[in-house]
Amino acid sequence: MVYHSSFVDEEGVTKACGCPLLPLKTHIKGPAPISDQDKIDIVDESISFFRANVFFRNFDIRSSADKLLIYLTFYINLALKRLEGCRTLAIGTKAIISLGLENVPVPGEQGFPFPGLFTFPQSPQEAELFRNYLKQIREETSGRLLSCAYRSNGTPNKWWLAFAKRKFVNIIVT
C-alpha cells in the first residue's frame, strides 16, 4: 500500500496551481511558510516514504498534499540518478547544485513531468509563485537528501543510491 501525506487539513494554507504551499523547516529564501523545527514537514515525509513509494506504478491521490508528495518522490528519484556516479560527498554536492540551477517548469510548460496532476496557473503571478515554491522545496529536499545518500565519512550509501535505478509511476528518469 502506498504511503500518503499526513497533511490533509489545508485550512489557511495558500495554494498555487492546485497545490498547497506547505510550511517547510528551511533556511532557504522563498514563498514557503516557515515550520517549527521539531515538526515533520512534507520534505521529511517525502524522504522517509521514498523507498517504499518508488515501487508503486499507481498512486491514488487522497489530498492535494499527495500531489506534492508525488512531485517530490519524482524529484528525489531524479536527484539520486544524478548522484549515482558521484563517488564522494563533494562531487555529489556539485551535482546537486547544478540540478538546483536548472530551470523549474510549471504545469503547462515544456518539461513539466506530470501533466494533469496540477492545474494550470491562472496568471503569470501564480505561475511565478509556484515556480519559486518548487525551486525552494527542491533545494531543501536536495540538502536533506545528501545526508541520506552519503555516509558521515563522505562515501556513497549504496542502500539509497540503489534506488536511482527504479522507475516511479513508470517514468524513466534521464
N, C-alpha and C positions, 0 to 999 in steps of 0.2 A: 504494500500500500504506500502510495506517495505521501510525503510529509508536506503539510500545508502550513502557511504562515499563521502565527498566533495573533497577528494584527488585523482583527476583523472589525473592531469598533473604530469607525473612522470619523466620528463626530468632531468637528472643529479642525480637521486636517485639510489643508489646501490640496486641491487636485489639479493636475495638468494632463491633458490627453487621456483622461480616464484612469490615471494612476495617482495614488495618494503620495504626497511628498512627505514621507515618514521621517521622524526625527532620527538623527544619527549621533553616535558618540564619535565626534570628529573634531579635528583642529583645522581641517581644510575649509577654506572660504567657499561659500556657495549658498544656494537658496534653502537648503535643508535646515529645519529647526534643530537646535542642539538638544540631545538627550542626556539624561543622567548617566554618569559613567558606570554605575552599578546595575543598570538595567540592560536587558538584551535588546539589541536593535535588529533591523532587517539584515544587515551585513553579517552579524553573528549567526542569525538563523540560516542564511544562505550558505555560509561556510560549513556550519555544522550539519546541515541536511544534504550538502552537495554529493557526498559519496554514496548516499542512498538514492537520491532523486535522479542522478545521472543515468541510472539503469532503466528508467521508465521511458517508454515510447509515447505514452499518452499522459496528459496531465490535466485532470479536471480542475476547473477554477472555481473555488468556493467564495473567494473575496477578491477585491481588486488588489489587495496586497500580494495575492498569489501571482498576479501578473508580474509584479516587481521581483518576486522570488524566481520566477521562470527566467526573466531577463538576467538576473544576477547569476543564476546557475549556468546559463549560456556564457556569460562573461567570464566566470571562473574557469569554465572549460577552455575558452579562448586563451585566457592568461596562462593556464597550465600548458597549453600547446606551445606557447611562446617560450615558456621556461624549460620545456622538455630537453633541449640541447645544452642548457646552461649548467656548467659543472660547478660553479661557485655562486655564493650569495651575491657577490659584487657584479658578476656578469648577469645574473638573474635580475638584479635591481635595475641595471641598464636596460634590459629587455622590457621590463615592466614600465619603466619611464617612457620608453619610445612608444609603447602601446598606449599609454595615457596621453601622449601628444597627438595621437591620431584624431581625425575628425569624428565626432559622435553624431551619427544620423538620428533623426527623429522620425516618427511614423509619417509615411507619405514620401520620404526621401529615399533615393537610391542607396542601398546598403543596409537599411534597417532590417534586422534579422527576423522579425516576427510581424509581417503584415497582417493586419486584422486583430492583433492582440490588444493594441491600444487604439484609441480613437485618434483621428487626425486632429491636429491643432486647429482651433477656431480663429486664431490670429497669430501674427508674427511674434507678438509678445509671449503668448502661451508656448509657442514653439521654442523660443529662446529660454524661457523658464524651464521647460522640460529638458532641453539640451544641457543647460547648466546643472540641473539636478542629476542627470545621468552621468555627466562628467565628474561631479563631486562624488557620487556614490561609487563610480568605477575606481577613482583614485583611492578612496577609503578601502574598498574591497581589495585592491592590489596590495596596499600596505599591509593589511592583516593577512593576506594570503601568503606573502613572503615568509612570515613567521611559521606558517604551516608547511610550506613546500621545502623549506630548508631547516636543517637542524641548527642548534646553537653554535656548532663549530663551523658553519658555513657550507656544509656538504648537502647535496640534494637528499630529500626524504623520498625514497622510492615508493613508499606507501601512499604518497599524494601524487607524485608525478606520473605514476602508472595510469591514473585516471585521465591523462591527456589523450589517450587513445580511444576513449569512449565517445560515442555519439549521443548527444542529448536530444530527445524527441526527433531522432533520425536526421539531425542536421550535421553535416560534415563540416568541421572547422578547418580552415586552411590558414 
